[in-house]
Amino acid sequence: MAERLLADGWTVHGFARGAQALTHERFRAHAVDVTDENAVRAAVAVVAEAGRIDLLVNNAGTASMNALLLTPGETAERLMRVNYLGAFHCLQAVGKVMVRQRAGRIINLTTVAVPLSLEGEAAYVASKAAVEALTKVAAKELAHSGVIVSAVGFGPIDTVLTKGVPKTALSKINTAIGRPEGTTMAQAVDFILSRIRDADLQSGGVAYLGAVG
């Protein structure tokens, strides 16, 4: 994602808990745990001091497959903290900057598991459903300031997060959304970039890569 944005001429600031390997004259790495509200605020303040913030891609996330009745409470809490509160903290901190600018675009990442009500992922689905609700409310609250908030949702993407998932489970989801070959990282990035570049993007919308009924 960062590499494609850099290729398009953006200056990119990447938030991650660990070290980031990407090096580029217009890339700045920040060691940030997005579940830490104060850390996010401090990092966003540093970015804002360097200039405008025109785009936020809220793509931090984690997943877990557990039957509802067997899901440990700590797992549900972790998913909510990373997937929902991480997005909330970043949206809130960056949103304040964009409101002062009277412009900006925020893209939150969600999943087709929400409209599919995917079995075996109740806690994960709940955390991403919260992101979708946040997107819709934020779009209304920030509309008067020229800030567009939307979300994009994917099926399983070929990343380290899906390496341990049984292929039969992945195939079932991909078939359900009309993408039997699955989704590569490059395809997911292309979809996100299409939303970023869309001059007529409607605020509050949730777009899924695939058919979700």
C-alpha positions as CSV (number, residue, x, y, z in Angstrom):
1,M,0.0,0.0,0.0
2,A,2.7,2.5,1.0
3,E,4.8,1.7,-2.0
4,R,1.9,2.3,-4.4
5,L,1.0,5.6,-2.7
6,L,4.6,6.7,-2.9
7,A,4.6,5.9,-6.6
8,D,1.6,8.1,-7.0
9,G,3.5,11.0,-5.4
10,W,2.2,10.9,-1.9
11,T,4.3,11.5,1.2
12,V,3.5,8.5,3.4
13,H,3.7,8.1,7.2
14,G,3.5,4.4,8.3
15,F,2.3,3.5,11.8
16,A,3.4,0.0,13.1
17,R,4.4,-1.5,16.4
18,G,7.6,-3.0,15.0
19,A,10.4,-2.0,12.6
20,Q,9.4,-1.1,9.0
21,A,11.7,-2.2,6.2
22,L,10.5,0.3,3.6
23,T,12.9,3.1,2.9
24,H,12.0,6.1,0.6
25,E,12.7,9.8,0.8
26,R,9.0,10.5,1.2
27,F,8.3,7.7,3.7
28,R,8.4,8.2,7.5
29,A,8.1,5.2,9.8
30,H,6.5,5.7,13.3
31,A,6.6,3.1,16.0
32,V,3.0,3.3,17.2
33,D,0.6,0.8,18.9
34,V,-2.8,2.0,17.5
35,T,-4.5,0.6,20.6
36,D,-2.7,3.2,22.7
37,E,-4.7,6.4,22.5
38,N,-2.0,8.7,23.8
39,A,0.6,7.2,21.4
40,V,-1.7,7.7,18.4
41,R,-2.4,11.3,19.4
42,A,1.3,12.0,19.8
43,A,2.3,10.4,16.5
44,V,-0.5,12.2,14.6
45,A,0.6,15.5,16.1
46,V,4.1,14.9,14.8
47,V,2.8,14.1,11.3
48,A,0.6,17.2,11.4
49,E,3.5,19.5,12.3
50,A,5.2,18.4,9.0
51,G,2.2,19.6,6.9
52,R,-1.3,18.6,5.9
53,I,-2.9,15.2,6.3
54,D,-5.0,14.5,3.3
55,L,-5.5,10.7,3.6
56,L,-5.9,8.1,6.4
57,V,-6.0,4.4,5.5
58,N,-7.0,2.6,8.6
59,N,-5.7,-0.9,7.8
60,A,-4.3,-2.1,11.1
61,G,-6.1,-5.3,12.1
62,T,-6.0,-8.9,13.4
63,A,-8.3,-11.9,13.1
64,S,-9.2,-15.1,15.0
65,M,-11.3,-18.1,14.1
66,N,-13.3,-19.4,17.1
67,A,-16.7,-20.8,17.6
68,L,-18.8,-18.4,19.5
69,L,-19.3,-20.5,22.6
70,L,-15.5,-21.4,22.7
71,T,-14.1,-17.9,22.2
72,P,-12.1,-16.7,25.2
73,G,-13.1,-13.2,26.4
74,E,-9.5,-12.0,26.1
75,T,-9.6,-12.9,22.4
76,A,-12.8,-10.9,21.8
77,E,-11.3,-8.0,23.8
78,R,-8.0,-8.1,21.7
79,L,-9.9,-8.1,18.5
80,M,-12.1,-5.2,19.5
81,R,-9.0,-3.2,20.8
82,V,-7.0,-3.7,17.6
83,N,-9.8,-3.6,14.9
84,Y,-12.2,-1.2,16.4
85,L,-10.4,1.0,18.9
86,G,-7.3,1.2,16.7
87,A,-9.4,2.6,13.9
88,F,-11.3,4.8,16.3
89,H,-8.1,6.4,17.8
90,C,-6.6,7.0,14.4
91,L,-9.8,8.4,12.9
92,Q,-10.4,10.7,15.9
93,A,-6.9,12.1,15.9
94,V,-6.6,12.5,12.2
95,G,-10.2,13.7,11.9
96,K,-9.5,16.7,14.1
97,V,-6.6,17.7,11.8
98,M,-8.8,17.3,8.7
99,V,-11.6,19.3,10.2
100,R,-9.2,22.2,10.7
101,Q,-8.1,21.8,7.1
102,R,-11.7,21.6,5.9
103,A,-10.7,18.6,3.7
104,G,-9.5,15.0,3.9
105,R,-10.3,11.4,3.1
106,I,-10.5,8.5,5.5
107,I,-10.6,4.8,4.3
108,N,-11.4,2.2,7.0
109,L,-10.9,-1.5,6.3
110,T,-13.6,-4.1,7.0
111,T,-14.5,-7.5,5.8
112,V,-17.1,-9.5,3.8
113,A,-17.5,-11.5,6.9
114,V,-19.8,-8.8,8.3
115,P,-22.5,-9.0,5.6
116,L,-22.0,-12.8,5.4
117,S,-22.4,-13.2,9.2
118,L,-19.6,-15.6,8.9
119,E,-19.9,-18.6,11.3
120,G,-16.8,-19.3,13.5
121,E,-15.7,-15.6,13.5
122,A,-18.3,-14.0,15.8
123,A,-15.8,-11.8,17.7
124,Y,-13.9,-10.8,14.6
125,V,-17.2,-10.0,12.7
126,A,-18.4,-7.9,15.7
127,S,-15.2,-5.9,15.7
128,K,-15.4,-5.1,12.0
129,A,-19.2,-4.4,12.2
130,A,-18.2,-1.8,14.8
131,V,-15.8,-0.3,12.2
132,E,-18.6,-0.1,9.6
133,A,-20.9,1.6,12.1
134,L,-18.1,4.1,13.0
135,T,-17.6,4.8,9.3
136,K,-21.2,5.7,8.8
137,V,-21.5,7.9,11.9
138,A,-18.2,9.6,11.3
139,A,-19.2,10.4,7.7
140,K,-22.3,12.2,9.0
141,E,-20.5,14.1,11.7
142,L,-17.6,15.2,9.5
143,A,-19.5,15.9,6.3
144,H,-19.9,19.6,7.0
145,S,-16.1,20.0,7.2
146,G,-15.4,18.5,3.8
147,V,-14.1,15.2,5.2
148,I,-15.1,12.0,3.4
149,V,-15.2,8.8,5.4
150,S,-15.8,5.4,3.7
151,A,-14.9,1.8,4.1
152,V,-13.7,-1.1,1.9
153,G,-14.2,-4.8,2.7
154,F,-12.4,-7.9,1.5
155,G,-12.6,-11.6,1.6
156,P,-9.5,-13.6,2.6
157,I,-6.4,-11.9,1.2
158,D,-3.2,-13.9,0.6
159,T,-1.2,-12.6,3.6
160,V,0.4,-14.1,6.7
161,L,-2.9,-13.8,8.5
162,T,-4.5,-16.4,6.2
163,K,-1.6,-18.8,6.0
164,G,-2.8,-20.9,8.9
165,V,-6.4,-21.0,7.8
166,P,-7.6,-24.3,6.2
167,K,-7.8,-24.0,2.4
168,T,-11.3,-25.5,2.5
169,A,-12.5,-22.6,4.7
170,L,-10.9,-20.0,2.5
171,S,-12.3,-21.6,-0.6
172,K,-15.8,-21.6,0.9
173,I,-15.7,-17.9,1.6
174,N,-14.1,-17.0,-1.8
175,T,-16.8,-19.0,-3.6
176,A,-19.5,-17.3,-1.6
177,I,-18.4,-13.9,-2.8
178,G,-17.8,-14.9,-6.4
179,R,-14.0,-14.8,-6.2
180,P,-13.0,-18.5,-6.4
181,E,-9.4,-17.6,-7.1
182,G,-9.2,-15.5,-4.0
183,T,-7.7,-12.0,-3.6
184,T,-4.1,-11.1,-3.8
185,M,-2.6,-8.2,-1.9
186,A,-2.1,-6.4,-5.2
187,Q,-5.8,-6.7,-6.0
188,A,-6.7,-5.4,-2.6
189,V,-4.4,-2.4,-2.9
190,D,-5.8,-1.7,-6.4
191,F,-9.3,-1.6,-4.9
192,I,-8.3,0.7,-2.1
193,L,-6.6,3.0,-4.6
194,S,-9.6,3.1,-6.8
195,R,-11.6,4.5,-3.8
196,I,-8.8,7.0,-3.0
197,R,-8.8,8.3,-6.6
198,D,-12.6,8.4,-7.0
199,A,-13.5,12.1,-7.2
200,D,-17.2,11.2,-6.7
201,L,-16.7,8.9,-3.7
202,Q,-19.8,9.0,-1.5
203,S,-19.1,9.5,2.2
204,G,-20.5,6.8,4.5
205,G,-20.4,4.0,2.0
206,V,-19.0,0.5,2.5
207,A,-17.7,-1.2,-0.7
208,Y,-16.9,-4.9,-0.8
209,L,-14.5,-6.5,-3.3
210,G,-16.8,-9.4,-4.3
211,A,-20.5,-10.2,-4.3
212,V,-22.1,-10.2,-0.9
213,G,-25.8,-10.4,-1.9
